[in-house]
């Protein structure tokens, strides 16, 4: 039986892989999208669903901003669960206030809309945030919230139906090798394919393809803990809620002039040990995602992160969250761990073998926000456009 042929095969149907397939199809390429699991169940669905270009470094901001345009275009045509509710950063002391003023000025120069809000204005819009926590706020009205547990499945339906991408789940790729001028791909269920280009977006799976190369790549994996409350329909918490700890963590603030002089507060020491910063995102059903933490292990020692949920970490998150909001954050319905790959020195891993096999992985926590725009540039680079 002869192998099926495609212009592009994308391995991995998380948000990064799916948007590579999306842009290849929009470039009139015949595209096959392969997913090893029955459906994507890793980092793409285990996150807050916050699409926040405001948090990106200057190197990634344009891709993130372009992602908003792409997301908006798709949402206008097909519901993928996006809500343009904006993002709000709450500053909790004078140093954080200085940082949001600096970021506001930077974003004004980029013609990216943002609004500085007083304590009273924050209280009027988000009445369940404690007034003694908020000193000022910085609001970005153009940013999206998504339902992370459903968005990718809706997007896969869209690209399959509208762009005629051939999407095949339960197809773990176990071999990817040059064959003449093409690339030969084989799956664990003995399917064989050929393509001009293969793009590998493997998330945190480093043992199926090119394991020796990944073992030397320097990639690390981050484990994040998050929780979801029961539906709290009487608690209005609109948009992406980001707090003082986020201001102290996100790359956009690291580029602000006063960031190097930011003092470490004593009560944050244990939180920083576990990489904790506090985010809230309310789902359509009223439940609220709260998190998160960050623990790290090298690509060769992922098992050291363990599968258990660390109750101490969850308690630290909830205790800090209770300082910020005036409702009972302990009404938890579920808790989970997410895992994503990143590199300590590179924003993403790009590796090209013989200009036909293209690894694109370790995007870190930027995937939901930036993949749509980054993948567009990646496809253009692969095809020399």
GUMI-276981 format. One record per residue (C-alpha): residue number from 1; x, y, z. Coordinates in Angstrom, 3 decimals, m for minus. Last residue first. Layout:
! residues N
 keke     east    north       up
  NUM        X        Y        Z
...
! end
This chain:
! residues 385
 keke     east    north       up
  385    7.700   33.856    1.965
  384   10.691   31.539    2.318
  383    8.466   28.491    2.753
  382    9.740   27.587    6.219
  381   10.008   31.262    7.157
  380    6.434   32.018    6.111
  379    5.240   28.986    8.074
  378    7.101   30.234   11.159
  377    5.751   33.772   10.782
  376    2.180   32.458   10.794
  375    3.029   30.102   13.650
  374    4.191   33.056   15.761
  373    0.934   34.931   15.300
  372   m1.375   32.078   16.269
  371    1.010   30.714   18.893
  370    1.304   33.951   20.885
  369   m1.270   34.074   23.673
  368   m2.154   30.411   24.142
  367    1.445   29.302   23.726
  366    3.371   31.925   25.690
  365    3.834   29.893   28.873
  364    6.846   28.080   27.485
  363    7.285   27.906   23.706
  362    9.335   24.734   24.126
  361    8.572   23.456   20.605
  360    9.001   24.021   16.883
  359   11.011   21.242   15.260
  358   11.157   21.466   11.460
  357   11.913   18.506    9.233
  356   12.408   19.548    5.601
  355   15.221   22.108    5.574
  354   17.727   19.262    5.941
  353   16.871   19.159    9.659
  352   15.499   22.415   11.044
  351   15.539   23.275   14.749
  350   13.518   25.998   16.432
  349   13.219   25.886   20.212
  348   11.328   28.825   21.690
  347   12.149   31.866   23.820
  346   15.726   30.674   24.278
  345   17.977   30.856   27.352
  344   16.234   28.795   30.040
  343   14.309   26.731   27.470
  342   10.629   25.864   27.788
  341    8.346   22.874   28.061
  340    4.858   22.780   29.514
  339    3.211   20.679   32.192
  338   m0.175   21.155   33.850
  337   m1.193   19.929   37.271
  336   m4.757   19.619   38.477
  335   m7.355   20.729   41.005
  334  m11.111   20.354   41.050
  333  m14.284   21.641   42.728
  332  m12.690   24.115   45.131
  331  m14.814   26.307   47.402
  330  m11.657   27.485   49.207
  329  m11.649   30.837   47.415
  328  m14.371   32.159   49.718
  327  m15.133   35.668   48.477
  326  m13.408   38.946   49.321
  325  m10.561   38.809   46.814
  324   m6.871   39.721   47.143
  323   m5.737   38.400   50.521
  322   m7.757   35.232   49.866
  321   m5.662   34.624   46.756
  320   m2.525   34.575   48.915
  319   m4.001   31.861   51.133
  318   m5.323   29.991   48.109
  317   m1.956   29.871   46.375
  316   m0.059   28.891   49.526
  315   m2.646   26.185   50.238
  314   m2.267   24.814   46.712
  313    1.496   24.657   47.168
  312    1.168   22.838   50.491
  311   m1.263   20.378   48.932
  310    1.308   19.280   46.345
  309   m0.671   17.541   43.607
  308    0.964   14.250   42.756
  307    2.370   13.238   39.356
  306    6.033   13.720   40.121
  305    8.259   16.597   39.003
  304   11.197   14.202   39.231
  303    9.661   12.244   36.336
  302   10.707   15.034   33.992
  301   14.353   14.149   34.576
  300   15.884   14.079   31.092
  299   14.005   17.170   29.888
  298   15.330   19.015   32.904
  297   13.031   19.716   35.830
  296   11.140   22.804   36.971
  295    8.438   23.809   39.447
  294    6.015   26.665   38.745
  293    2.865   27.631   40.654
  292   m0.545   29.002   39.657
  291   m3.339   29.581   40.303
  290   m7.094   30.127   40.447
  289   m9.675   29.146   37.821
  288  m13.116   30.517   38.682
  287  m16.445   28.789   38.115
  286  m19.244   31.016   36.839
  285  m20.414   28.723   34.032
  284  m18.798   30.980   31.400
  283  m15.447   30.639   33.119
  282  m13.902   33.148   35.510
  281  m10.161   33.687   35.286
  280   m8.027   34.450   38.331
  279   m4.254   34.756   38.510
  278   m1.877   34.726   41.468
  277    1.849   34.196   41.136
  276    3.691   31.237   42.554
  275    7.165   30.145   41.471
  274    7.417   27.694   44.387
  273   10.254   29.522   46.153
  272    8.647   32.799   45.054
  271    5.613   32.034   47.216
  270    7.805   31.208   50.211
  269    9.613   34.546   49.906
  268    6.510   36.658   49.194
  267    5.837   37.576   52.834
  266    9.292   39.108   53.081
  265    8.852   41.476   50.139
  264   11.514   41.445   47.433
  263   12.304   44.969   46.316
  262   11.973   46.107   42.697
  261   15.093   48.077   41.714
  260   15.665   46.092   38.505
  259   12.003   46.685   37.483
  258   12.221   50.492   37.496
  257   12.958   50.939   33.790
  256   10.308   48.484   32.473
  255   11.607   45.461   30.546
  254   10.847   43.069   33.411
  253    7.276   44.372   33.271
  252    6.726   42.954   29.786
  251    8.405   39.707   30.830
  250    5.835   38.821   33.480
  249    6.922   37.996   37.039
  248    6.679   40.954   39.439
  247    3.563   42.301   37.719
  246    2.158   38.794   38.084
  245    2.829   38.886   41.832
  244    0.949   42.166   41.977
  243   m2.126   40.651   40.385
  242   m3.641   39.500   37.111
  241   m7.374   39.022   36.499
  240   m8.303   38.102   32.922
  239  m11.846   39.270   32.260
  238  m14.906   39.672   34.461
  237  m15.032   38.614   38.084
  236  m18.706   38.937   39.078
  235  m19.443   36.575   42.001
  234  m23.123   35.555   42.104
  233  m22.509   32.909   39.448
  232  m19.969   31.132   41.607
  231  m19.676   27.779   39.831
  230  m17.505   25.483   42.018
  229  m13.928   26.617   42.147
  228  m11.155   25.559   39.780
  227   m7.582   24.926   40.821
  226   m4.148   25.201   39.252
  225   m0.714   23.667   39.783
  224    2.045   24.172   37.232
  223    4.900   21.820   36.359
  222    7.598   23.315   34.138
  221    9.694   21.228   31.780
  220   13.268   22.093   30.864
  219   14.937   22.103   27.459
  218   18.741   22.039   27.361
  217   18.698   20.343   23.962
  216   21.019   17.404   24.698
  215   18.270   14.906   25.596
  214   16.160   16.417   22.800
  213   18.689   15.297   20.209
  212   18.878   11.774   21.587
  211   15.083   11.505   21.768
  210   14.611   12.441   18.085
  209   10.922   11.442   18.030
  208    8.999    9.351   20.565
  207   10.779   10.199   23.819
  206   10.515   13.975   24.066
  205    6.835   14.586   24.792
  204    6.527   17.983   26.485
  203    4.854   19.848   23.617
  202    5.636   17.906   20.446
  201    5.160   20.573   17.809
  200    6.988   18.816   14.955
  199    6.605   20.358   11.499
  198    7.076   17.999    8.555
  197    7.726   19.426    5.093
  196    7.518   17.986    1.583
  195    5.340   15.178    2.871
  194    4.998   11.404    2.811
  193    2.740    9.246    4.961
  192    2.658    5.784    6.505
  191    0.055    4.393    8.913
  190    1.271    1.484   11.015
  189   m0.812    2.165   14.134
  188    2.243    3.619   15.905
  187    2.602    6.200   13.159
  186    5.097    6.478   10.308
  185    6.331    9.624    8.560
  184    8.590    9.747    5.496
  183    9.976   13.136    4.500
  182   10.473   14.202    0.886
  181   13.350   14.942   m1.506
  180   14.650   11.396   m1.184
  179   13.274    9.997    2.034
  178   14.108   12.087    5.082
  177   12.962   10.424    8.317
  176   10.165   10.810   10.857
  175    9.344    7.697   12.859
  174    7.150    7.053   15.895
  173    4.277    9.441   15.194
  172    1.393    8.776   17.575
  171   m1.886    8.688   15.651
  170   m4.839    8.551   18.029
  169   m6.101   11.771   16.425
  168   m6.238   12.430   12.669
  167   m6.960   15.897   11.269
  166   m6.991   16.312    7.484
  165   m7.207   20.086    7.121
  164  m10.173   21.056    4.973
  163   m9.892   24.757    5.858
  162  m13.476   25.295    6.996
  161  m14.439   21.881    8.343
  160  m11.141   20.561    9.693
  159   m9.784   23.962   10.708
  158  m13.024   24.825   12.522
  157  m13.428   21.477   14.262
  156   m9.837   21.713   15.470
  155  m10.539   25.221   16.777
  154  m13.595   23.984   18.664
  153  m11.509   21.220   20.215
  152   m8.747   23.692   21.070
  151  m11.172   26.049   22.820
  150  m12.955   23.451   24.964
  149  m10.932   22.936   28.174
  148   m9.214   26.296   27.772
  147  m12.421   28.367   27.777
  146  m11.008   31.561   26.313
  145  m10.479   35.111   27.591
  144   m9.406   37.766   25.137
  143   m7.498   41.057   25.185
  142   m8.680   44.320   23.611
  141   m9.561   46.197   26.811
  140   m6.115   46.222   28.466
  139   m6.583   47.570   32.003
  138   m3.863   48.787   34.364
  137   m4.910   49.034   38.011
  136   m4.135   51.148   41.055
  135   m3.594   50.686   44.808
  134   m5.528   47.435   45.073
  133   m5.093   45.267   48.165
  132   m6.985   47.433   50.688
  131   m9.874   47.671   48.225
  130  m10.354   43.907   48.195
  129  m11.354   42.643   44.759
  128  m14.997   41.555   44.758
  127  m16.213   44.909   43.376
  126  m14.350   44.523   40.073
  125  m15.557   47.418   37.887
  124  m16.461   49.858   40.686
  123  m13.584   48.730   42.874
  122  m11.066   49.222   40.080
  121  m12.409   52.743   39.528
  120  m12.109   53.451   43.244
  119   m8.509   52.251   43.403
  118   m7.681   54.351   40.354
  117   m7.508   52.967   36.829
  116   m4.823   53.348   34.161
  115   m6.169   52.429   30.731
  114   m4.549   50.477   27.911
  113   m4.761   50.494   24.122
  112   m1.756   49.345   22.071
  111   m0.414   52.216   19.984
  110    3.126   50.910   20.556
  109    4.146   54.203   22.198
  108    1.024   53.954   24.376
  107    2.072   50.427   25.321
  106    5.392   51.694   26.649
  105    3.685   54.473   28.602
  104    1.202   52.033   30.176
  103    4.118   49.725   30.990
  102    5.786   52.533   32.925
  101    2.601   53.388   34.801
  100    2.096   49.686   35.579
   99    5.641   49.524   36.950
   98    5.279   52.586   39.179
   97    2.099   51.136   40.676
   96    4.002   47.895   41.349
   95    6.586   49.859   43.310
   94    3.885   51.806   45.167
   93    2.058   48.709   46.405
   92   m0.671   46.236   45.384
   91   m0.878   46.837   41.636
   90   m3.855   45.077   40.028
   89   m3.340   44.087   36.392
   88   m6.585   43.893   34.396
   87   m7.137   42.001   31.154
   86   m9.911   42.450   28.601
   85  m13.385   40.959   28.321
   84  m13.169   40.029   24.641
   83  m14.745   36.603   25.017
   82  m13.459   33.617   23.014
   81  m15.229   30.237   23.055
   80  m14.178   28.955   19.586
   79  m17.383   30.191   17.948
   78  m16.921   30.279   14.174
   77  m16.710   33.210   11.747
   76  m16.272   36.173   14.076
   75  m14.266   33.917   16.408
   74  m11.848   33.074   13.585
   73  m11.168   36.716   12.713
   72  m10.856   37.686   16.368
   71   m8.345   34.907   17.034
   70   m6.279   36.008   14.049
   69   m6.298   39.656   15.104
   68   m5.459   38.767   18.708
   67   m2.640   36.541   17.457
   66   m1.147   39.517   15.603
   65   m0.800   41.223   18.969
   64    0.956   38.157   20.344
   63    3.297   38.014   17.359
   62    4.029   41.728   17.749
   61    4.663   41.345   21.486
   60    7.100   38.469   21.244
   59   10.437   40.303   21.104
   58    9.044   43.127   23.267
   57    8.373   40.624   26.045
   56    4.806   39.442   26.538
   55    2.448   40.295   29.394
   54    0.297   42.809   27.514
   53   m0.161   40.248   24.733
   52   m2.580   38.506   27.128
   51   m4.737   35.636   25.890
   50   m5.873   34.037   29.157
   49   m7.340   30.557   28.847
   48   m6.204   29.715   32.355
   47   m4.204   26.602   31.522
   46   m4.508   22.831   31.323
   45   m6.183   22.558   27.894
   44   m3.252   23.609   25.694
   43   m0.728   22.244   28.204
   42   m1.751   18.586   27.779
   41   m5.001   16.879   26.831
   40   m5.149   17.127   23.034
   39   m7.668   14.559   21.768
   38   m7.640   10.770   21.378
   37   m3.902   11.100   21.879
   36   m0.966   11.062   19.436
   35   m2.271   13.938   17.318
   34   m1.535   14.194   13.577
   33   m2.441   17.170   11.371
   32   m2.245   16.516    7.612
   31   m2.139   19.565    5.353
   30   m2.482   20.151    1.608
   29   m1.046   23.636    1.229
   28   m3.050   26.597    0.001
   27   m1.251   29.163    2.170
   26   m4.336   29.194    4.400
   25   m3.698   25.482    4.909
   24   m0.150   26.174    6.092
   23   m1.462   28.887    8.407
   22   m3.999   26.581   10.050
   21   m1.577   23.639   10.302
   20    0.938   25.826   12.125
   19   m1.983   27.058   14.240
   18   m2.873   23.491   15.160
   17    0.699   22.679   16.134
   16    1.060   25.618   18.516
   15   m2.431   25.192   20.017
   14   m2.014   21.488   20.646
   13   m2.491   19.179   17.693
   12    0.960   17.580   17.576
   11    2.865   16.482   14.467
   10    2.142   18.733   11.496
    9    2.418   17.191    8.034
    8    2.781   19.579    5.118
    7    2.475   19.184    1.336
    6    0.783   15.850    1.708
    5    1.212   12.334    0.319
    4   m0.458    9.085    1.336
    3    1.923    6.137    1.458
    2    1.518    3.328   m1.065
    1    0.000    0.000    0.000
! end
